[in-house]
Amino acid sequence: MVRTQLQLDNTTYDAIRARAHQERRSMSAVVREILHEHLSGQCRTARPKPKMLSFIGSGNSGLTDVSVRHDEYLAEDFR
């Protein structure tokens, strides 16, 4: 095994710690299991559902220079 270090937010840390305590396992074993399940595709809840992301591209105008000319395009809307 390779030794590594992770930084977790307090909520994630508390959840892993509670699960490890409940299952009488080490936090490392819990993290390894979660990562293994996620990376092997067994974890279905960690992947975003396509329906949740259906809004992506909904504002596509077909213009390719909006990031450069955004002020001009906004000004056109107020004329």
C-alpha positions as CSV (number, residue, x, y, z in Angstrom):
1,M,0.0,0.0,0.0
2,V,1.0,3.6,-0.6
3,R,0.8,6.0,2.3
4,T,-1.0,9.3,1.5
5,Q,-2.6,12.3,3.2
6,L,-6.0,13.8,2.6
7,Q,-7.6,17.0,3.7
8,L,-11.3,16.7,4.4
9,D,-13.9,19.2,5.3
10,N,-15.4,18.7,8.8
11,T,-18.6,17.2,7.6
12,T,-16.9,14.5,5.5
13,Y,-14.4,13.8,8.4
14,D,-17.3,13.4,10.9
15,A,-19.2,11.1,8.5
16,I,-16.2,8.9,7.9
17,R,-15.3,8.8,11.6
18,A,-18.9,7.9,12.6
19,R,-19.1,5.1,10.0
20,A,-15.7,3.7,11.0
21,H,-16.8,3.8,14.7
22,Q,-20.1,2.1,13.9
23,E,-18.5,-0.6,11.8
24,R,-15.5,-1.0,14.2
25,R,-13.1,-0.3,11.4
26,S,-10.3,2.2,10.9
27,M,-11.1,5.4,9.0
28,S,-8.5,4.4,6.4
29,A,-10.3,1.1,5.7
30,V,-13.6,3.1,5.3
31,V,-12.0,5.6,2.9
32,R,-10.3,2.8,0.9
33,E,-13.7,1.0,0.5
34,I,-15.5,4.1,-0.6
35,L,-12.8,5.0,-3.1
36,H,-12.7,1.4,-4.4
37,E,-16.5,1.3,-4.9
38,H,-16.6,4.7,-6.6
39,L,-13.6,4.0,-8.9
40,S,-14.9,0.5,-9.9
41,G,-18.3,1.9,-10.8
42,Q,-20.2,0.2,-8.0
43,C,-21.2,3.5,-6.3
44,R,-24.2,4.8,-8.1
45,T,-25.1,7.7,-5.8
46,A,-21.8,9.5,-6.3
47,R,-22.3,10.0,-10.0
48,P,-24.4,12.9,-11.2
49,K,-27.7,11.9,-12.8
50,P,-28.0,13.1,-16.4
51,K,-31.3,14.7,-15.7
52,M,-29.7,16.9,-13.0
53,L,-27.3,18.3,-15.6
54,S,-29.9,18.8,-18.4
55,F,-29.6,22.6,-18.1
56,I,-26.0,22.6,-19.5
57,G,-26.0,24.2,-22.9
58,S,-29.5,25.5,-22.6
59,G,-28.3,29.1,-23.1
60,N,-26.2,28.3,-26.2
61,S,-26.5,31.2,-28.6
62,G,-24.2,29.8,-31.2
63,L,-21.9,32.8,-30.8
64,T,-18.3,31.9,-30.2
65,D,-16.9,35.3,-29.0
66,V,-19.3,36.0,-26.1
67,S,-16.6,35.9,-23.5
68,V,-14.7,38.7,-25.4
69,R,-17.6,40.8,-26.6
70,H,-20.1,40.4,-23.7
71,D,-20.4,44.1,-23.1
72,E,-21.3,44.8,-26.7
73,Y,-23.9,42.0,-26.7
74,L,-25.5,43.3,-23.5
75,A,-25.6,46.8,-24.9
76,E,-27.5,45.6,-27.9
77,D,-30.2,44.2,-25.7
78,F,-30.8,47.7,-24.2
79,R,-31.1,49.6,-27.5
